[in-house]
Amino acid sequence: MDVTTGEPKYGSTAQGYADDSCWSRGQALAKKYTTKKYPKSNGILIEGVYTKPGNHGVNECTLWGDYFYFEALIRLYQAWYSYW
């Protein structure tokens, strides 16, 4: 990935099964759903929803979305020990 533009530089990865595996799809989702293009945002992930039926917080950043994103990254890159 180009650190300035966020565009992929080439299609090879040391992670996952192949360039079109879920790892590469995850990288594409990270590019589309993060706040890199929105510097005034108060979160990391975009297009979260607080309550769809109540139409509150639709397509906004949510604290729990950021939390679970970080948890997934931690589980991916290091051992995860649950406290419960």
Number of C-alpha atoms within 10 A of each C-alpha: 12 9 8 6 9 14 11 13 9 9 10 11 13 8 11 11 11 13 15 12 12 13 16 18 12 11 12 14 11 16 17 15 14 17 18 16 12 11 9 8 14 13 16 20 24 21 15 18 15 17 10 11 7 8 10 11 14 16 14 16 21 19 15 12 18 17 13 11 15 13 12 12 11 12 12 10 8 8 8 11 7 5 4 3
